[in-house]
Amino acid sequence: MSDKVKVTIDGITVEVEPGTTILNAARQIGGDIVPPAMCYYSKLEGSGGKCRTCIVKVSKGSEKDPRPMPKLVASCRTTVMDGMEVQNITSPEVLEARSGVVEMLLINHPLDCPVCDQAGECDLQNLGYEHGLQKTRYEFERRTFERIDIGDKIQLHMNRCILCYRCVFTADQITNKRVHGILNRGDHSEISTYIQTAVDNDFSGNVIDVCPVGALTDKTFRFKNRVWFTKPIDAHRDCPTCSGKVTLWYKGEDVLRVTARKDVYGEVEEFICNTCRFDKKKTADWVIEHPTAVSDTSVISSNHYDTLKPLPVIQDNPKLQHANKIELEKTSKF
């Protein structure tokens, strides 16, 4: 007899281990039915339940108790039960509520996407495009903060922060001494350090990778380039501190930045040290593997030529196809 439990999400049934959350069950199915998540991070213990973007409707609690749950629930913090039925994109109630959540997240968020270094890989941009309103209904003055440096290579721009707590959990769980966290309460809450103490440890740069918006940015990369003009390449090195598995972001022959590798949900696969991130920006420092896999829906994919896709006007002309392929190879170094 199987110990797994069955859960149905948007009409698709999947068997998962007991204790699995609705969000992770949906991720096993994949596709559009996976709820968005701004604060949940599978690598961080205790994350989730902060942003509410992953809310879903439980139309059937279980086989033993088929009653629906009276309110929408956060899928990242709700475990499945055998026979549970969940609605995500098939529920107008969920979509309407999620739009309200996104509107709340954007209340204090500045409209500085054209100059933000997170543009092109920002989860909040995607949420705003999919669920946001055309204009804000908020009539009050937005809260603003001064930019501060919390280290020689990390800048904190609290105006963009959505208080997802990811950076706090990261610093708390992978570093020896956390010196930043949440100050104040309510609308005055902010991520900061005590009297602007510098965040200085060998893994501090990972708070940049886990931030879903542009609140924590790499000072060595700020305003240098847009991500869709760069080419990400997977590489590794023999590092005594971390796994040494990274993504190098190239512009021509120059490495503009180094980040940890991320999975399909934008979560870091393995945290990397500051030496790999900030001090190794030469191709000679790395063993090049292959171009990083980029989703076709990402703006970064505009600079990738994995396969030849000739224009419709030349698709039946082998001679022009060959000439087009040569031109593409001239523009792609890797």
Backbone hydrogen bonds, N-H to C=O, Kabsch-Sander energy under -0.5 kcal/mol:
donor,donor_aa,acceptor,acceptor_aa,energy
5,V,16,V,-2.6
7,V,14,V,-2.3
8,T,84,M,-2.8
9,I,7,V,-0.5
9,I,12,I,-2.9
10,D,8,T,-0.5
10,D,86,V,-2.7
12,I,9,I,-1.9
13,T,11,G,-0.5
14,V,7,V,-2.4
16,V,5,V,-2.5
20,T,17,E,-1.7
22,I,75,S,-0.6
22,I,78,T,-2.4
23,L,75,S,-2.0
25,A,21,T,-2.0
26,A,22,I,-2.3
27,R,23,L,-1.9
28,Q,24,N,-1.2
29,I,25,A,-0.9
29,I,26,A,-0.5
30,G,26,A,-3.0
33,I,30,G,-0.6
34,V,31,G,-1.2
44,L,41,Y,-1.9
45,E,43,K,-0.5
47,S,44,L,-1.4
55,I,52,R,-1.0
56,V,73,V,-2.5
57,K,87,Q,-2.6
58,V,56,V,-0.5
59,S,57,K,-0.9
59,S,85,E,-1.1
60,K,85,E,-1.6
61,G,67,R,-1.1
62,S,65,D,-1.0
63,E,82,D,-2.5
69,M,58,V,-1.9
73,V,56,V,-2.3
75,S,54,C,-1.2
75,S,73,V,-0.7
77,R,74,A,-1.4
78,T,74,A,-0.6
79,T,77,R,-0.6
80,V,20,T,-2.6
83,G,6,K,-2.8
84,M,6,K,-0.7
84,M,81,M,-2.3
85,E,60,K,-2.1
86,V,8,T,-3.4
87,Q,57,K,-3.3
91,S,88,N,-1.2
95,L,91,S,-1.9
96,E,92,P,-2.3
97,A,93,E,-2.2
98,R,94,V,-2.7
99,S,95,L,-1.7
100,G,96,E,-1.6
101,V,97,A,-2.0
102,V,98,R,-2.5
103,E,99,S,-2.1
104,M,100,G,-1.9
105,L,101,V,-2.3
106,L,102,V,-1.7
107,I,104,M,-1.0
112,D,110,P,-1.4
115,V,112,D,-1.4
116,C,112,D,-0.8
116,C,113,C,-0.8
119,A,116,C,-1.3
121,E,118,Q,-2.4
123,D,121,E,-0.6
123,D,212,P,-1.3
124,L,212,P,-0.7
126,N,122,C,-1.4
127,L,123,D,-2.4
128,G,124,L,-2.7
129,Y,125,Q,-2.2
130,E,126,N,-2.2
131,H,127,L,-3.3
132,G,127,L,-0.7
132,G,128,G,-1.2
148,I,156,L,-2.1
150,I,148,I,-0.6
150,I,154,I,-1.6
155,Q,217,T,-2.0
156,L,148,I,-3.3
157,H,155,Q,-0.5
157,H,215,A,-3.5
158,M,156,L,-0.6
160,R,157,H,-1.7
161,C,158,M,-0.9
169,F,165,Y,-2.4
170,T,166,R,-2.6
171,A,167,C,-2.4
172,D,168,V,-2.1
173,Q,169,F,-1.9
174,I,170,T,-2.2
175,T,171,A,-0.8
181,G,192,S,-2.4
183,L,181,G,-0.5
183,L,190,E,-3.0
188,H,185,R,-1.7
189,S,186,G,-1.7
190,E,183,L,-1.8
192,S,181,G,-2.3
192,S,190,E,-0.5
194,Y,179,V,-0.9
195,I,193,T,-0.6
196,Q,193,T,-1.6
197,T,194,Y,-0.8
199,V,150,I,-1.2
200,D,198,A,-1.0
204,S,201,N,-1.5
206,N,203,F,-1.6
207,V,204,S,-1.7
208,I,205,G,-1.3
209,D,205,G,-0.8
210,V,206,N,-1.8
211,C,207,V,-0.9
217,T,155,Q,-2.2
217,T,215,A,-0.6
219,K,153,K,-2.2
219,K,217,T,-0.7
221,F,218,D,-1.6
222,R,218,D,-1.5
224,K,221,F,-2.2
225,N,221,F,-0.6
227,V,119,A,-0.5
229,F,226,R,-1.8
230,T,227,V,-1.3
231,K,250,Y,-2.2
233,I,248,L,-3.0
234,D,290,H,-2.7
235,A,246,V,-2.1
236,H,287,V,-1.6
237,R,244,G,-1.0
239,C,237,R,-1.4
243,S,271,F,-0.6
246,V,235,A,-2.5
246,V,244,G,-0.7
247,T,259,T,-2.8
248,L,233,I,-3.5
249,W,257,R,-2.4
250,Y,231,K,-2.5
250,Y,248,L,-0.7
251,K,254,D,-2.4
254,D,251,K,-1.6
255,V,281,K,-0.6
256,L,249,W,-2.7
256,L,254,D,-0.8
257,R,249,W,-0.9
259,T,247,T,-2.2
261,R,245,K,-0.7
263,D,267,E,-2.6
266,G,263,D,-2.0
269,E,261,R,-2.9
270,E,261,R,-0.5
274,N,202,D,-3.0
277,R,273,C,-1.7
278,F,274,N,-3.1
279,D,274,N,-0.7
279,D,275,T,-1.4
280,K,275,T,-0.7
281,K,279,D,-0.7
285,D,282,K,-1.7
286,W,283,T,-1.8
287,V,236,H,-2.8
288,I,286,W,-0.7
289,E,234,D,-2.7
290,H,234,D,-0.8
292,T,232,P,-2.3
298,S,295,S,-1.5
301,S,298,S,-1.1
302,S,299,V,-1.3
303,N,300,I,-1.6
304,H,301,S,-1.8
314,I,311,L,-1.9
315,Q,311,L,-0.5
315,Q,312,P,-0.8
317,N,314,I,-1.6
321,Q,317,N,-2.3
322,H,318,P,-2.3
323,A,319,K,-1.8
324,N,320,L,-2.5
325,K,321,Q,-2.3
326,I,322,H,-1.9
327,E,323,A,-1.9
328,L,324,N,-2.1
329,E,325,K,-2.0
330,K,326,I,-1.3
331,T,327,E,-0.9
331,T,328,L,-0.6
332,S,328,L,-0.8
333,K,331,T,-0.6
